[in-house]
Every structure is written in structure tokens, then in C-alpha cells.
């Protein structure tokens, strides 16, 4: 009898629905898991006759699973404090690869292997664009991302320094004011410059740049001069940069100290002024540093990875790739939090976060599963009742069949 197959098709479809709901609940705490929903459609209909109005009399023969749709709604972002973790906010997927096979994932619970490669928990390489000398070129090709773990950044000698200071306009001629500036040589050793200002006349101060006597053995060059201010206390001469300040013959074997004194800030305004306030040096800056070892990395919203070193320096080392597809419902779920593109989904459009329709990246956070336990429990009850109803239909059909057979005994 066809009635049995009708009920059995319902049992089969309800079993799939229960499996889907069970899988959603099992992955309630899976990183970036996306819930699925089972969709049904009716099977073909058998026409058993017509009524008086010539309308067809049809009887359905059951149901089947039409599709399983995936909800790509954003999951909540959970700060973890682990700099290896990343979360996507918005559309897109991280691109990962293993054995030449490329996959997509929303799970950003990454880690570093012993060689500094950024990988997933299953050992897949996280793909992106590696920087060369701190620069990510527009022509960079997609490649596994590598962090400079265990590396040491060489020391850099100071090449430029600046000083923000005020000289007391009310000071008497002959008054001297000094302020320190720390600089580095090519081996990373620090040296304490002393900038001394002596008032020589109204609106006029001489300056002298010096190092302790034991810090160099040669003859210093371009270390003295005169600063002239206008009636408003603005530096009028010299302006721009004092070049070629030099201290040769460093006893530790480093290159000669040679640097420029930038008298203007980035906007072109003088950083040394003359007012009636007390003479003071409020800040100094220079571009040298000692050597440092790799400390860790951070990621900005566009996926740019910046390595940090123990000397406080930072360097861009790469950028995480983010991909989108035309039809995310066409993706195939392959397990391990991964998806594969298909002809239905279209090819992955790979670029960087925050461009096109791609979402942004949050550092030290993970996207949580978007499964809502309350709605899943409600769906579970509905699916259970549907299964029970179809099983009741089977037992009813069985009773009717037995009654039919007993009629001929």
C-alpha cells in the first residue's frame, strides 16, 4: 500500500531534521559555527479522478528534504586576550590551505608553529600577503603567512633628533640652560647628548651640542651656532634642519655618530621658542634604537599584521586575506570549521578586509556560534512531534492493513 511509503517518507525527512537540530546543538560552542535548517517539500501527487467540476482529485505521496540552508548571521564576538585569535565582523571568510587544497573558514582560532607559520588548529596554513621590508606591495601574491618568531631586529643609529623647548626671554645675558637628548650609535649603545643654550643678546641665544668626553675621540663638527628669535618669540634663524652634527671615533667600534637636528615639527612650526616663561625642555624625539627580539604581533581591522620587538619597535610583516563568494548557500561544509567553493557558490573573490563587501577583523577575539539554544529546543519539539505523528500514521496503516486481511479469513 502506498500509504506506508507516505508515512515512511515523513519519518525519513523528520529524521534528517532531528539530525540537523542535534548537530546545531552539538556545535553550540564551536568557534564561528553557522546553524543549519532542514527545509522540506512535498513529493509528486497521484491523480485518482475528477470531481463534478472536472477538478482533479489528487493524493500526495509524502515529503522529502528539499535543502539544508545555512544561516550566516554574525555570531557574537568574544574577546580572548590571545593575540593569535582573530574574528571576522561582517561578510567573508579567512582563506586557509593544506596540501595545495584551499578552503574557507570563519574560525579565527589560529596559532603559530615552530617555524612561525600562522596555522589553524588542524595545521592548515592561513593565507595572506607577506610584506617585504615592511611594505605590502599591491602585486604581492597569496601565500602562507609567516611571523618572524625568534628573530632579532638590528640596532639603528640615530639619524635625526628634535627638541621641544622654551628659552626664557627675560633671562640676563650670559644665562645658560641645558637639556638632555638620548641618542643611539650603530651598535645600539645609548649616548647622552647635552644641548646647551646661552643668551648672548636680546632675542639671541648660542647653542652647543656636546657628548661626555669619553664617548668619542675625534673632533666634533657642526655642534655650535646661534638661534635668533623675533619680537614675538618665534625662531627665525636658523630654520628647518641643522645638518651634519658629528661625533667621530667611538671607542666601542660603532660608526661615527652623525645626525640632524630638526628645528621644525611635521607642520613646519619651530619647536624651540622664546617667551618670558622659565627655560625648559618639554620633550625630545629621535629615530634610533637598540636591538630587540621578537615579542609578538597584532592585527588591525584591515588584517595588517604588525610584529613587535622588545625594543619597542614595530614592523609590518603581512596582511590576512579575506574571501567572499557570490552565493554562500552554495558552499559545501567539509568539517573542521571549513567550507569549499562549488560551481553553485562561485569562485572565491580574495582580497583584504574592509574592501568591497568584505568585513573587518577584530584582533584577540573569536566569533561565537550563531546557534540560539532556545529556538533550537523549540524546533526540536516540533520535529519530535512530527516524527511521532508519522510513526502513529504507520501504526494506524498497519492496523487498517491487518483489519483488511482479516476480512478474507
Residue pairs with C-beta under 8 A, 6 or more apart in sequence:
1 397
1 401
2 46
2 61
3 393
3 397
4 394
4 397
5 61
5 62
6 60
6 61
6 62
6 393
7 62
7 390
7 391
7 393
7 394
7 397
8 62
8 390
8 394
9 43
9 61
9 62
9 63
9 64
10 62
10 63
10 386
10 387
10 389
10 390
10 393
11 387
11 390
11 391
11 394
12 64
13 38
13 40
13 63
13 64
13 65
14 383
14 386
14 387
14 390
15 387
16 38
16 65
16 68
17 38
17 40
17 65
17 379
17 383
17 386
18 380
18 383
18 384
18 387
20 36
20 37
20 38
20 68
21 376
21 379
21 380
21 383
22 380
23 36
24 35
24 36
24 371
24 376
25 371
25 373
25 376
25 380
27 33
27 369
27 371
28 369
28 371
28 373
29 368
29 369
30 107
30 337
30 369
31 106
31 107
31 108
31 109
31 337
31 366
31 367
31 368
31 369
32 75
32 87
32 88
32 105
32 106
32 107
32 108
32 337
32 366
32 367
32 368
32 369
33 75
33 337
33 369
33 370
33 371
34 70
34 71
34 72
34 73
34 75
34 106
34 369
34 370
35 70
35 71
35 369
35 370
35 371
35 372
35 376
36 68
36 69
36 70
36 71
37 68
37 69
37 71
38 65
38 67
38 68
39 65
39 66
39 67
39 68
39 69
40 63
40 64
40 65
40 66
41 63
41 64
41 66
42 60
42 62
42 63
42 64
43 60
43 61
43 62
43 63
43 64
44 61
45 58
45 59
45 60
45 61
46 58
46 59
46 60
46 61
47 56
47 57
47 58
48 57
48 58
48 59
49 56
49 57
50 56
50 57
51 57
69 329
70 328
70 329
70 331
70 333
71 370
72 91
72 328
73 370
74 89
74 90
74 367
74 370
75 106
75 367
75 368
75 369
75 370
76 367
76 368
77 87
77 89
77 362
77 365
77 366
77 367
77 368
78 87
78 365
78 366
78 367
78 368
79 364
79 365
80 364
80 365
80 366
81 364
82 364
83 296
83 297
83 298
83 299
83 363
83 364
84 109
84 110
84 111
84 112
84 118
85 108
85 109
85 110
85 363
85 364
85 365
85 366
86 94
86 108
86 110
86 299
86 320
86 361
86 362
86 363
86 365
86 366
87 108
87 361
87 362
87 365
87 366
87 367
88 94
88 106
88 108
88 322
88 353
88 359
88 360
88 361
88 362
88 367
89 359
89 360
89 361
89 362
89 367
90 358
90 359
90 360
91 324
91 357
91 358
91 359
92 322
92 323
92 324
92 353
92 357
92 358
92 359
93 104
93 105
93 106
93 322
93 323
93 324
93 325
93 339
93 348
94 104
94 105
94 106
94 107
94 108
94 126
94 127
94 320
94 321
94 322
94 323
95 102
95 103
95 104
95 126
95 127
95 128
95 142
95 321
95 322
95 323
95 348
95 350
96 102
96 103
96 104
96 105
96 120
96 124
96 125
96 126
96 127
96 338
97 103
97 124
97 125
97 127
97 144
98 122
98 123
98 124
98 125
102 127
102 348
103 124
103 334
103 338
103 339
103 340
104 323
104 325
104 331
104 338
104 339
104 340
104 341
104 348
105 120
105 337
105 338
105 339
106 337
106 367
107 120
107 337
107 366
107 367
108 361
108 366
108 367
109 120
109 121
109 366
110 118
110 119
110 120
110 121
110 126
111 118
111 119
111 120
111 121
112 118
112 119
112 147
112 149
113 119
113 123
115 146
115 149
116 146
116 147
116 148
116 149
116 150
117 125
117 144
117 145
117 146
117 147
118 125
118 126
118 144
118 145
118 146
118 147
119 125
119 126
120 126
120 336
120 337
122 336
124 338
125 144
125 145
126 144
126 145
126 320
127 142
127 143
127 144
127 145
127 321
127 350
128 142
128 143
128 145
128 303
128 305
128 318
128 319
128 320
128 321
129 136
129 140
129 141
129 142
129 143
129 318
129 319
129 321
129 352
130 136
130 140
130 143
130 145
130 146
130 317
130 318
131 140
131 315
131 316
131 317
131 318
131 319
132 140
134 315
134 316
134 317
135 316
136 304
136 316
136 318
136 319
142 321
142 350
145 305
145 318
145 320
146 317
146 318
147 294
147 297
147 305
147 307
147 317
148 294
148 307
148 315
148 317
149 294
150 293
150 294
151 293
151 294
152 291
152 292
152 293
152 294
153 291
153 292
153 293
153 294
153 309
153 311
153 313
153 315
154 291
155 184
155 185
155 186
155 187
155 188
155 288
155 289
155 290
155 291
156 184
156 186
156 188
156 287
156 288
156 289
157 184
157 185
157 186
157 254
157 255
157 257
157 259
157 288
158 183
158 184
158 185
158 257
158 259
158 286
158 287
158 288
159 258
159 259
159 260
159 287
159 288
160 241
160 259
160 260
160 261
160 262
160 286
160 287
161 181
161 183
161 193
161 259
161 260
161 261
161 262
161 284
161 285
161 286
161 287
162 261
162 262
162 263
162 265
162 271
162 284
162 285
162 286
163 179
163 181
163 195
163 261
163 271
163 272
163 281
163 283
163 284
164 271
164 272
164 281
164 282
164 283
164 284
165 179
165 195
165 197
165 271
165 272
165 273
165 279
165 280
165 281
165 282
166 272
166 273
166 274
166 275
166 277
166 278
166 279
166 280
166 282
167 177
167 197
167 199
167 205
167 227
167 229
167 272
167 273
167 274
167 279
168 175
168 177
168 274
168 275
168 276
168 277
168 278
168 279
169 203
169 229
169 233
169 274
169 275
169 276
170 276
171 177
171 199
171 279
172 199
173 199
173 200
173 201
174 198
174 199
175 198
175 199
175 279
176 196
176 197
176 198
176 199
177 196
177 197
177 279
178 194
178 195
178 196
178 197
179 194
179 195
179 280
179 281
179 284
180 192
180 193
180 194
180 195
180 281
180 284
181 192
181 193
181 194
181 195
181 284
181 286
182 190
182 191
182 192
182 193
182 284
182 286
183 190
183 191
183 193
183 257
183 259
183 286
183 288
184 190
184 191
184 286
184 288
184 289
184 290
185 191
185 250
185 252
185 254
185 255
185 257
185 288
186 254
186 255
187 252
187 253
187 254
188 289
188 290
188 291
189 252
189 254
189 290
190 290
191 211
191 212
191 215
191 247
191 257
192 211
192 212
193 209
193 210
193 211
194 209
194 210
194 211
195 207
195 208
195 209
195 281
196 207
196 208
196 210
197 205
197 206
197 207
197 227
197 279
198 205
198 206
198 207
198 208
199 205
200 206
200 226
203 228
203 229
203 230
203 231
203 274
204 226
204 227
204 228
204 229
205 226
205 227
205 229
205 274
206 224
206 225
206 226
206 227
207 224
207 225
207 226
207 227
208 223
208 224
209 220
209 223
209 224
209 245
209 261
210 220
210 223
211 220
211 247
211 257
214 251
215 247
215 250
215 251
216 247
216 248
216 249
216 250
216 251
216 256
216 257
217 248
217 249
217 250
217 251
218 247
218 248
218 249
218 256
219 248
220 245
220 246
220 247
220 248
221 244
221 245
221 246
221 248
222 242
222 243
222 244
222 245
222 246
223 245
225 238
225 242
226 237
227 235
227 237
227 238
227 272
228 235
228 236
228 237
229 235
229 236
229 273
229 274
230 236
233 273
233 274
233 275
234 270
234 273
235 263
235 270
235 272
235 273
235 274
238 263
239 263
239 264
239 270
240 262
240 263
240 264
241 260
241 261
241 262
241 263
241 264
242 260
242 261
242 263
243 260
244 258
244 260
245 258
245 259
245 260
245 261
246 256
246 257
246 258
247 256
247 257
247 258
248 256
248 257
249 256
250 256
250 257
259 286
262 271
263 270
263 271
263 272
264 270
264 271
265 271
289 311
289 312
289 313
290 311
291 311
292 309
292 310
292 311
292 312
292 313
293 309
293 310
294 307
294 308
294 309
295 307
295 308
295 309
295 310
296 307
296 308
297 305
297 306
297 307
297 308
297 317
298 305
298 306
298 308
298 363
299 305
299 306
299 320
299 361
299 363
300 306
300 361
300 363
301 353
301 354
301 360
301 361
301 362
302 319
302 352
302 353
302 354
302 355
302 360
302 361
303 319
303 320
303 321
303 322
303 352
303 353
303 354
303 361
304 316
304 318
304 319
305 316
305 317
305 318
305 319
305 320
306 314
306 315
306 316
306 317
307 314
307 315
307 316
307 317
308 314
309 315
319 352
320 352
320 353
320 361
321 350
321 351
321 352
322 350
322 351
322 352
322 353
322 358
322 359
322 361
323 348
323 349
323 350
323 351
323 358
324 348
324 349
324 356
324 357
324 358
325 331
325 341
325 345
325 346
325 347
325 348
325 349
326 345
326 346
326 349
327 344
327 345
327 346
328 345
329 344
329 345
330 341
330 342
330 343
330 344
330 345
330 346
331 339
331 340
331 341
331 342
331 345
332 339
332 340
332 341
332 342
332 345
333 339
334 340
341 347
341 348
349 356
351 358
352 358
353 359
353 360
353 361
354 360
